[in-house]
Amino acid sequence: MKTCSICKTEYDENEPDSLYGEAGEWLAEEFFKDAGELCKSCRENRARLVMMYGHEMNT
């Protein structure tokens, strides 16, 4: 079990991802440099927020 660096909950890093979770992991690797530190929920939420508000990343 690992602890999420954003919400501080414990999570299983081997839990299968949704499409949003995969997008969030890509964002964590490419833009935020915190890959492997976020739970599934935080990765999914980040992906949704970037889709709505991260217009500079959608070019």
KACORDA-V57607 format. One line per field, one symbol per residue. burial: 1 if it has 9 or more other C-alpha atoms within 8 Angstrom, else 0. A space follows every 10 residues. Layout:
burial=???
This chain:
burial=0011000001 1000000001 1111111110 0000101111 0111111111 100110000
